[in-house]
Amino acid sequence: QVRLVESGGGLVQAGGSHRLSCVASGIIFSINAMGWYRQAPGKQRELVAVMTSSGDRTTYADSVKGRFTISRGDAKNTVYLQMNSLKPEDTAVYYCTAESPSGTYWGKGTLVTVSS
């Protein structure tokens, strides 16, 4: 089992920056990749960014490329999402996710609201 806890949500002005954090606990040695999804009101959950545990591969949604950066902490059980040049359409609940052979795990989510 893997437990994920996100932090850092809040209200941000358009054009501003914000950083989300996610800490994994439990059987973290089994994690193959960690990343972020988001779900805006009335929309389906979508991939934002994902990174392999080795850090050798990252994937970004086209809508955030060049603005968002995913990274890992030194302890490798933490993943960050640096969000720059935020837009109102980035408003969503952001979920941390971890993939392992035993399944995909999700955090409870943290709300980011971008005001225009």
Residue frames as qw, qx, qy, qz and C-alpha x, y, z in Angstrom:
[[0.000, 0.888, 0.460, 0.000, 0.00, 0.00, 0.00],
 [0.392, 0.141, 0.010, 0.909, 1.10, 3.52, -0.78],
 [0.090, -0.836, -0.471, 0.267, -0.31, 6.63, 0.85],
 [0.385, 0.342, 0.195, 0.835, -0.05, 9.98, -0.91],
 [0.172, -0.797, -0.419, 0.400, -0.58, 13.36, 0.71],
 [0.387, 0.569, 0.229, 0.689, -0.68, 16.53, -1.37],
 [0.273, -0.738, -0.299, 0.541, -0.12, 20.03, -0.10],
 [0.300, -0.209, 0.257, 0.895, 0.22, 23.53, -1.48],
 [0.113, 0.610, 0.661, 0.422, -3.16, 24.24, -2.98],
 [0.136, -0.569, -0.332, 0.740, -4.61, 27.71, -2.78],
 [0.357, 0.875, 0.318, -0.078, -5.68, 30.85, -4.58],
 [0.507, -0.251, 0.327, 0.757, -3.28, 32.33, -7.13],
 [0.332, 0.751, 0.031, -0.570, -3.56, 35.24, -9.51],
 [0.819, 0.525, 0.194, 0.127, -3.32, 34.63, -13.22],
 [0.442, 0.795, -0.295, 0.294, 0.25, 34.91, -14.39],
 [0.408, -0.713, 0.498, -0.277, 1.57, 33.89, -11.02],
 [0.510, 0.306, -0.802, 0.065, 3.46, 30.83, -9.83],
 [0.735, -0.417, 0.286, -0.452, 2.71, 28.13, -7.32],
 [0.313, 0.362, -0.878, 0.020, 4.20, 24.84, -6.18],
 [0.875, -0.264, -0.037, -0.404, 2.47, 21.66, -5.14],
 [0.003, 0.476, -0.861, 0.178, 4.08, 18.92, -3.08],
 [0.907, -0.121, -0.197, -0.352, 3.23, 15.27, -2.62],
 [0.144, -0.522, 0.808, -0.232, 4.74, 12.92, -0.08],
 [0.822, 0.010, -0.495, -0.282, 4.46, 9.16, -0.44],
 [0.333, -0.457, 0.735, -0.374, 4.59, 6.73, 2.47],
 [0.920, 0.051, 0.268, -0.282, 4.18, 2.99, 2.81],
 [0.817, -0.012, 0.473, 0.329, 5.72, 0.55, 0.35],
 [0.251, 0.888, -0.107, -0.371, 7.44, 3.30, -1.60],
 [0.314, -0.456, 0.725, 0.410, 10.26, 1.11, -2.95],
 [0.488, 0.311, 0.799, 0.162, 7.73, -0.45, -5.32],
 [0.316, 0.824, 0.207, -0.422, 6.79, 2.86, -6.97],
 [0.663, 0.235, 0.453, 0.547, 7.67, 3.00, -10.67],
 [0.178, 0.405, 0.249, 0.861, 6.44, 6.52, -11.37],
 [0.095, -0.608, -0.547, 0.568, 4.82, 9.48, -9.67],
 [0.153, 0.281, 0.407, 0.856, 2.89, 12.30, -11.16],
 [0.182, 0.337, 0.376, -0.844, 0.01, 14.73, -11.14],
 [0.046, 0.483, 0.753, 0.444, -3.47, 14.69, -12.60],
 [0.122, 0.159, 0.284, -0.938, -6.12, 17.37, -12.34],
 [0.032, 0.533, 0.822, 0.201, -9.86, 17.63, -12.57],
 [0.079, -0.054, 0.002, -0.995, -11.58, 20.89, -13.35],
 [0.443, 0.281, 0.564, -0.638, -15.25, 21.45, -12.50],
 [0.721, 0.496, 0.182, -0.448, -17.45, 19.56, -14.92],
 [0.542, 0.629, -0.530, -0.172, -14.52, 17.95, -16.69],
 [0.977, -0.067, -0.190, 0.072, -12.79, 14.59, -16.65],
 [0.589, -0.688, 0.322, 0.274, -9.60, 13.99, -14.76],
 [0.712, 0.679, -0.131, 0.124, -6.59, 14.55, -17.00],
 [0.819, -0.132, -0.055, 0.556, -2.88, 13.93, -16.89],
 [0.027, -0.990, 0.102, 0.093, -0.75, 16.94, -16.02],
 [0.297, 0.714, -0.626, 0.100, 2.74, 15.49, -15.64],
 [0.956, -0.280, 0.081, -0.038, 4.38, 12.20, -14.69],
 [0.157, 0.758, -0.628, 0.078, 7.95, 11.23, -13.92],
 [0.875, 0.013, -0.481, 0.057, 9.57, 7.81, -13.67],
 [0.719, -0.687, -0.017, 0.105, 11.14, 6.93, -10.33],
 [0.760, -0.057, 0.141, 0.632, 14.57, 6.99, -11.90],
 [0.022, -0.808, -0.046, 0.588, 13.86, 10.48, -13.15],
 [0.340, -0.194, 0.632, 0.669, 14.94, 9.59, -16.67],
 [0.010, 0.354, 0.697, 0.624, 11.60, 10.25, -18.29],
 [0.158, 0.399, 0.456, -0.780, 8.92, 12.87, -17.87],
 [0.090, 0.448, 0.731, 0.507, 5.66, 13.40, -19.69],
 [0.078, 0.320, 0.295, -0.897, 3.60, 16.57, -19.78],
 [0.380, 0.696, 0.604, -0.080, 0.18, 17.46, -21.07],
 [0.418, 0.443, 0.304, 0.733, 0.41, 19.77, -24.05],
 [0.177, -0.876, -0.298, -0.336, -1.58, 22.38, -22.14],
 [0.548, -0.826, 0.066, 0.113, 1.12, 22.75, -19.48],
 [0.822, 0.121, 0.096, 0.549, 4.34, 22.21, -21.46],
 [0.370, 0.476, -0.019, 0.798, 6.75, 25.06, -20.92],
 [0.331, -0.663, 0.046, -0.670, 4.83, 26.31, -17.87],
 [0.820, -0.485, 0.170, -0.251, 4.81, 23.40, -15.41],
 [0.404, 0.517, -0.739, 0.154, 7.76, 21.37, -14.17],
 [0.906, -0.377, -0.090, -0.167, 7.63, 18.10, -12.28],
 [0.312, 0.594, -0.658, 0.342, 10.53, 17.16, -10.04],
 [0.821, -0.337, -0.456, 0.062, 11.49, 14.80, -7.22],
 [0.390, -0.855, 0.285, -0.188, 12.88, 15.49, -3.82],
 [0.158, 0.595, -0.779, 0.122, 16.19, 14.06, -2.65],
 [0.477, -0.164, 0.779, -0.372, 14.38, 11.44, -0.61],
 [0.188, 0.070, -0.824, -0.530, 12.65, 10.24, -3.79],
 [0.035, -0.465, -0.877, 0.114, 9.36, 9.80, -1.95],
 [0.089, 0.712, 0.286, -0.635, 8.39, 13.38, -2.70],
 [0.395, 0.370, 0.545, 0.640, 7.28, 14.86, -5.98],
 [0.005, -0.562, -0.190, 0.805, 6.71, 18.52, -6.75],
 [0.394, 0.623, 0.549, 0.394, 4.80, 20.39, -9.41],
 [0.189, -0.432, -0.020, 0.882, 6.10, 23.87, -10.11],
 [0.318, 0.699, 0.611, 0.190, 3.43, 25.83, -11.93],
 [0.208, -0.359, 0.081, 0.906, 4.34, 29.09, -13.67],
 [0.199, 0.062, -0.403, -0.891, 2.36, 31.49, -15.84],
 [0.168, 0.317, 0.900, -0.246, -0.85, 30.17, -14.36],
 [0.244, -0.160, -0.450, -0.844, -4.09, 30.65, -16.24],
 [0.593, -0.098, 0.314, -0.735, -7.69, 30.60, -15.02],
 [0.866, 0.150, -0.324, -0.351, -8.16, 27.36, -16.97],
 [0.426, 0.291, -0.795, 0.319, -5.58, 25.73, -14.70],
 [0.485, -0.298, 0.424, -0.705, -8.13, 25.92, -11.90],
 [0.798, -0.005, -0.555, -0.235, -8.73, 22.36, -10.74],
 [0.772, -0.531, 0.329, -0.120, -8.27, 19.83, -8.01],
 [0.436, 0.623, -0.649, 0.007, -4.78, 18.44, -8.44],
 [0.939, -0.280, 0.132, -0.150, -4.19, 14.81, -7.55],
 [0.059, -0.634, 0.769, 0.065, -0.91, 13.11, -6.85],
 [0.962, 0.114, -0.039, -0.246, -0.56, 9.62, -8.24],
 [0.215, -0.580, 0.782, 0.069, 1.90, 6.78, -7.86],
 [0.870, 0.252, -0.293, -0.308, 2.20, 3.70, -10.02],
 [0.292, -0.477, 0.821, -0.112, 3.49, 0.38, -8.74],
 [0.256, 0.064, -0.924, -0.275, 3.14, -3.31, -9.66],
 [0.003, -0.337, -0.870, 0.360, 0.35, -3.54, -7.09],
 [0.130, 0.777, 0.610, 0.081, -1.68, -0.79, -8.69],
 [0.197, 0.497, 0.066, 0.842, -2.15, 2.94, -9.07],
 [0.344, -0.551, -0.577, 0.496, -2.55, 5.04, -5.95],
 [0.065, 0.696, 0.264, 0.664, -4.14, 8.45, -5.58],
 [0.153, -0.088, -0.483, 0.858, -4.01, 11.24, -3.09],
 [0.097, 0.654, 0.685, -0.306, -7.14, 13.05, -1.95],
 [0.332, 0.665, 0.364, 0.561, -6.33, 16.10, -4.03],
 [0.271, -0.518, -0.224, 0.780, -5.60, 19.75, -3.42],
 [0.331, 0.831, 0.443, 0.058, -7.53, 22.63, -4.95],
 [0.357, -0.209, 0.177, 0.893, -5.75, 25.27, -7.00],
 [0.251, 0.838, 0.479, -0.071, -7.83, 28.29, -7.98],
 [0.411, -0.021, 0.230, 0.882, -6.42, 30.78, -10.47],
 [0.142, 0.800, 0.428, -0.396, -8.17, 34.13, -10.45],
 [0.512, 0.516, 0.349, 0.592, -8.26, 36.35, -13.52]]
